[in-house]
Amino acid sequence: MKIKKLILDRYGVFTDREIDFYPEQGSAGHLHLLYGPNEAGKSTTLNALADLRFGFPHSTSMDFIHNSQELAVSAVMERPDGTEVGVRRLKKRKGDLKIFDPNAPDALEQDADVELVALLEAGLSRQDFQQMYGIDHSRLQEGGRQLVNGEGDLGSALFEASAGTVGLKSILASLAGEAGKYFTPRASTREINKSAKRLSELAKELKQRQVKPAVWAEKDKSFRDAKRHRERLLEDMENQRRELAQAQKLRAALPTLGKIDGFRRSLDELAHLPDLSSDIRDRRLSAQQGIKRATLDISTLEEAIRISDGELAGFDIDHQVLEAQESVEALDRQRDRYSEALEQWRASRSAVEQKQQELVLAPVKIRCYLPQFKNGDKTTFIAIFQ
């Protein structure tokens, strides 16, 4: 089957790392080159392909970050008929190979059937696959060792003969002696040995310092719970601050509230008084102005009285006049009657003058009838005015 996508779910240093061999729709290729610096994960990826096809070995070196029971490798593969299937390998004794829908990776997984297992293995063993398709640095070293010792299969011998590598053993021995200056299996002073030891120590320290997913999830949950608790505490503290501010305002207002209560009691004592009209202010102002004017008039009259008292003080009192008080008062009353009669006469005279004026101005037609009556020596004239 063709591998279209490789997913290192929990494997080695990787977590949910995805390698898409066909990132563009419809792209095709038969050779894919993965390259990178040392310790980038190339050998880890190659080893993951073997574990995906043939299952995890009982002992693995890919569990230095994730727990051994949590290791998982997935892939999206294309069957010979062109259909796609998702495959996930778990580190379990039974039911370790699962299939899923690539378009719905969160859907329920199912156990892989025998046909799919056969397609994955392609008639190879793990050793065959690694020798033909999974050659890495360590396997190259092992192949070289087998060549030096005359071990290996017929293919190795044929390769040596066809390549003309006669005397390769002596060359390898020379190279091994040269390499011994830098590394021997049990030495501790060689540079590579010291570096390897230091690397092993650092790897152990890294493993100790790294947090496992379960521990991290627990710590993250505790952190989120603490964060929510802190938010609740901050909210409660803010509510208490508002209540405290309200209480402080009420406390500051207590003297004023006491005065208001005193005013209310005073008003209750005046409850029997009638209510004032809406124009009481204008009336009060008018009354105040009247009082002011009356006060001014009183001052003026008091000044006049004072002046009159001064003038009276300068008069000589005629006691004969005082004795004739009744006669004077009687004359005064008669003077009043005379004044009244004089007014009436003046009114009557004015009426007479008005009538005379009317007679003068009115047209008068006079027809005189002069009958003669003999009555001795007298003649009577009768004038008729019309």
PEWO-V455168 format. One record per residue. RES is the residue in three letters. PHI is phi as a letter, one per 30 degrees, with the letter a starting at -180 (* if undefined). OMEGA is omega in whole degrees, -180 to 180 (NA if undefined). D_CENTER is the distance of its C-alpha to the mean C-alpha in Angstrom with 2 decimals. Layout:
RES,PHI,OMEGA,D_CENTER + RES,PHI,OMEGA,D_CENTER
This chain:
MET,*,-180,55.00 + LYS,d,178,52.89 + ILE,d,180,49.77 + LYS,c,-178,46.93 + LYS,a,178,44.07 + LEU,c,-177,44.17 + ILE,b,176,41.29 + LEU,c,-175,41.54 + ASP,d,178,39.33 + ARG,b,-172,40.30 + TYR,a,-179,43.29 + GLY,h,-180,44.31 + VAL,d,-172,41.55 + PHE,c,174,39.67 + THR,b,180,36.87 + ASP,h,177,36.00 + ARG,c,-174,37.75 + GLU,c,176,38.87 + ILE,c,-177,41.85 + ASP,c,-179,42.21 + PHE,d,178,45.81 + TYR,b,-175,45.23 + PRO,d,-179,41.81 + GLU,c,-178,42.89 + GLN,d,177,43.81 + GLY,i,-180,47.61 + SER,d,-179,48.36 + ALA,b,179,51.48 + GLY,a,-179,53.06 + HIS,c,-179,55.55 + LEU,b,180,54.96 + HIS,b,-177,51.68 + LEU,c,174,51.64 + LEU,c,-179,49.18 + TYR,b,180,49.43 + GLY,l,-180,47.69 + PRO,d,178,48.48 + ASN,e,179,49.91 + GLU,i,178,47.78 + ALA,d,178,45.47 + GLY,j,-179,46.21 + LYS,d,179,49.05 + SER,d,178,51.40 + THR,d,179,48.64 + THR,d,179,47.96 + LEU,d,179,51.72 + ASN,d,179,52.05 + ALA,d,177,49.15 + LEU,d,179,51.12 + ALA,d,180,54.10 + ASP,d,179,52.09 + LEU,d,-176,50.49 + ARG,d,-169,53.94 + PHE,c,179,56.02 + GLY,j,-180,53.62 + PHE,d,173,52.62 + PRO,d,-179,55.56 + HIS,e,179,55.95 + SER,c,-178,55.05 + THR,b,178,52.55 + SER,c,-176,51.18 + MET,c,-178,47.82 + ASP,c,-178,46.26 + PHE,d,173,45.47 + ILE,c,180,41.66 + HIS,c,175,41.36 + ASN,d,-177,43.45 + SER,e,-178,46.66 + GLN,d,-178,45.81 + GLU,c,-178,42.49 + LEU,d,-180,44.09 + ALA,a,176,43.62 + VAL,b,-179,44.51 + SER,b,178,43.79 + ALA,a,170,45.04 + VAL,c,-173,45.08 + MET,b,-179,48.77 + GLU,c,179,50.87 + ARG,d,177,53.91 + PRO,e,-180,57.21 + ASP,d,177,56.53 + GLY,j,178,53.36 + THR,d,-179,50.84 + GLU,c,178,48.02 + VAL,b,175,47.37 + GLY,c,-177,44.93 + VAL,b,177,46.71 + ARG,b,179,45.32 + ARG,c,179,47.63 + LEU,c,177,46.82 + LYS,c,180,48.79 + LYS,b,178,50.47 + ARG,d,-180,54.10 + LYS,b,179,53.81 + GLY,i,-176,51.54 + ASP,d,-180,50.23 + LEU,c,-178,50.07 + LYS,c,174,47.43 + ILE,b,179,46.77 + PHE,b,178,43.58 + ASP,d,-179,42.49 + PRO,d,180,41.20 + ASN,d,177,38.99 + ALA,b,-175,37.44 + PRO,d,-179,37.52 + ASP,d,180,35.53 + ALA,d,-177,38.20 + LEU,d,180,40.84 + GLU,d,179,43.40 + GLN,b,177,47.14 + ASP,d,179,50.18 + ALA,d,179,51.99 + ASP,d,-176,55.47 + VAL,d,-179,58.71 + GLU,d,-180,58.80 + LEU,d,178,55.50 + VAL,d,180,56.70 + ALA,d,178,59.86 + LEU,d,179,57.96 + LEU,d,-176,55.88 + GLU,d,176,58.94 + ALA,h,177,61.07 + GLY,i,-178,64.22 + LEU,c,169,63.45 + SER,c,178,63.12 + ARG,e,-178,60.52 + GLN,d,178,63.25 + ASP,d,-179,64.39 + PHE,d,-178,60.91 + GLN,d,-180,60.24 + GLN,d,-176,63.65 + MET,c,-173,63.38 + TYR,b,-175,59.68 + GLY,b,-178,58.05 + ILE,d,176,60.06 + ASP,b,-175,58.13 + HIS,d,-178,59.33 + SER,d,180,60.51 + ARG,d,174,62.36 + LEU,d,177,64.00 + GLN,d,180,65.22 + GLU,d,177,66.52 + GLY,d,176,68.28 + GLY,d,178,69.89 + ARG,d,180,71.07 + GLN,d,177,72.63 + LEU,d,180,74.39 + VAL,d,-177,75.78 + ASN,d,-180,77.03 + GLY,i,-179,78.40 + GLU,c,177,76.00 + GLY,j,-177,73.86 + ASP,c,-178,74.80 + LEU,d,180,77.04 + GLY,d,180,74.30 + SER,d,180,73.98 + ALA,d,179,77.75 + LEU,d,179,77.88 + PHE,d,-179,75.07 + GLU,d,-178,77.01 + ALA,d,-177,80.22 + SER,d,-178,78.72 + ALA,d,179,76.82 + GLY,i,-177,79.95 + THR,c,176,78.36 + VAL,d,-177,81.72 + GLY,i,180,81.51 + LEU,d,-178,77.81 + LYS,d,180,78.46 + SER,d,178,79.83 + ILE,d,180,77.00 + LEU,d,179,74.48 + ALA,d,178,76.41 + SER,d,179,76.25 + LEU,d,179,72.54 + ALA,d,178,72.11 + GLY,d,178,74.10 + GLU,d,-180,71.96 + ALA,d,-180,68.81 + GLY,d,177,70.20 + LYS,d,-177,69.78 + TYR,c,-177,66.04 + PHE,a,167,65.61 + THR,b,-172,67.67 + PRO,e,-174,66.43 + ARG,c,-180,67.19 + ALA,d,179,67.19 + SER,b,-177,64.71 + THR,c,179,65.61 + ARG,d,-176,65.14 + GLU,d,-179,62.18 + ILE,d,177,60.76 + ASN,d,179,61.41 + LYS,d,179,59.56 + SER,d,179,56.69 + ALA,d,177,56.65 + LYS,d,179,56.69 + ARG,d,178,53.84 + LEU,d,178,51.94 + SER,d,178,52.57 + GLU,d,180,51.38 + LEU,d,178,48.20 + ALA,d,177,47.67 + LYS,d,179,48.06 + GLU,d,178,45.70 + LEU,d,180,43.15 + LYS,d,179,43.54 + GLN,d,-176,43.10 + ARG,d,-178,40.00 + GLN,d,-178,38.35 + VAL,c,179,36.16 + LYS,d,-178,37.19 + PRO,e,-180,34.72 + ALA,d,178,35.12 + VAL,d,179,34.58 + TRP,d,179,31.57 + ALA,d,178,30.08 + GLU,d,179,30.81 + LYS,d,179,29.31 + ASP,d,177,26.19 + LYS,d,178,25.89 + SER,d,179,26.48 + PHE,d,-180,23.85 + ARG,d,177,21.20 + ASP,d,179,22.43 + ALA,d,179,22.33 + LYS,d,177,18.77 + ARG,d,177,17.72 + HIS,d,178,20.02 + ARG,d,179,18.53 + GLU,d,177,14.99 + ARG,d,179,16.77 + LEU,d,178,18.71 + LEU,d,178,15.84 + GLU,d,177,14.35 + ASP,d,180,17.94 + MET,d,178,18.48 + GLU,d,177,15.57 + ASN,d,179,17.08 + GLN,d,176,20.46 + ARG,d,178,19.50 + ARG,d,178,18.47 + GLU,d,178,21.72 + LEU,d,178,23.68 + ALA,d,178,22.50 + GLN,d,179,23.49 + ALA,d,177,26.77 + GLN,d,176,27.48 + LYS,d,179,27.04 + LEU,d,179,29.40 + ARG,d,178,31.79 + ALA,d,-178,31.89 + ALA,d,-177,32.58 + LEU,e,178,35.45 + PRO,e,179,38.21 + THR,d,178,37.08 + LEU,d,176,36.90 + GLY,d,177,40.41 + LYS,d,-180,41.68 + ILE,d,178,40.22 + ASP,d,177,42.02 + GLY,d,178,45.19 + PHE,d,180,44.93 + ARG,d,177,44.47 + ARG,d,177,47.58 + SER,d,178,49.48 + LEU,d,178,48.47 + ASP,d,177,49.63 + GLU,d,179,52.99 + LEU,c,-176,53.25 + ALA,d,-178,52.40 + HIS,d,-180,56.11 + LEU,d,-180,56.15 + PRO,d,176,55.90 + ASP,d,179,52.81 + LEU,d,179,53.08 + SER,d,-177,53.15 + SER,d,-179,50.54 + ASP,c,-176,53.02 + ILE,d,-179,53.83 + ARG,d,179,52.32 + ASP,d,180,54.62 + ARG,d,179,57.53 + ARG,d,178,56.88 + LEU,d,179,56.80 + SER,d,179,59.95 + ALA,d,178,61.66 + GLN,d,177,60.76 + GLN,d,177,62.19 + GLY,d,178,65.30 + ILE,d,179,65.72 + LYS,d,178,65.44 + ARG,d,-180,68.09 + ALA,d,178,70.30 + THR,d,178,70.07 + LEU,d,178,71.11 + ASP,d,179,73.97 + ILE,d,178,75.10 + SER,d,180,75.21 + THR,d,-180,77.18 + LEU,d,179,79.59 + GLU,d,177,80.03 + GLU,d,178,80.93 + ALA,d,179,83.35 + ILE,d,179,84.88 + ARG,d,179,85.27 + ILE,d,180,87.03 + SER,d,178,89.17 + ASP,d,178,90.07 + GLY,d,179,91.15 + GLU,d,179,93.21 + LEU,d,-179,94.76 + ALA,d,-180,95.64 + GLY,d,179,97.72 + PHE,d,171,99.70 + ASP,c,-177,103.20 + ILE,d,177,103.43 + ASP,c,-176,106.49 + HIS,d,178,107.49 + GLN,d,177,109.87 + VAL,d,179,106.95 + LEU,d,180,105.04 + GLU,d,-180,108.06 + ALA,c,-176,108.13 + GLN,d,-177,104.54 + GLU,d,180,105.51 + SER,d,180,107.65 + VAL,d,180,104.91 + GLU,d,178,102.37 + ALA,d,176,104.88 + LEU,d,179,105.44 + ASP,d,178,101.72 + ARG,d,177,101.47 + GLN,d,179,104.37 + ARG,d,178,102.67 + ASP,d,179,99.69 + ARG,d,178,102.00 + TYR,d,179,103.76 + SER,d,179,100.50 + GLU,d,179,99.55 + ALA,d,178,102.98 + LEU,d,178,102.79 + GLU,d,178,99.51 + GLN,d,-180,101.06 + TRP,d,179,104.10 + ARG,d,178,101.97 + ALA,d,180,100.04 + SER,d,179,103.31 + ARG,d,179,104.75 + SER,d,179,101.73 + ALA,d,179,102.10 + VAL,d,180,105.81 + GLU,d,178,105.11 + GLN,d,180,102.56 + LYS,d,178,105.09 + GLN,d,178,107.72 + GLN,d,178,105.42 + GLU,d,179,104.81 + LEU,d,-179,108.60 + VAL,d,-174,109.12 + LEU,d,-176,106.51 + ALA,d,174,107.14 + PRO,d,-176,109.65 + VAL,b,173,112.75 + LYS,c,-176,115.34 + ILE,c,171,118.53 + ARG,c,-176,121.39 + CYS,c,174,124.43 + TYR,c,-175,127.07 + LEU,c,172,130.32 + PRO,d,-179,132.67 + GLN,c,176,135.83 + PHE,c,178,137.06 + LYS,d,179,140.42 + ASN,b,-179,140.28 + GLY,i,-179,142.94 + ASP,c,-175,142.06 + LYS,c,177,138.29 + THR,b,-177,135.91 + THR,c,176,132.40 + PHE,c,177,129.51 + ILE,c,179,126.43 + ALA,c,179,123.42 + ILE,c,178,120.66 + PHE,c,175,117.29 + GLN,c,NA,114.92
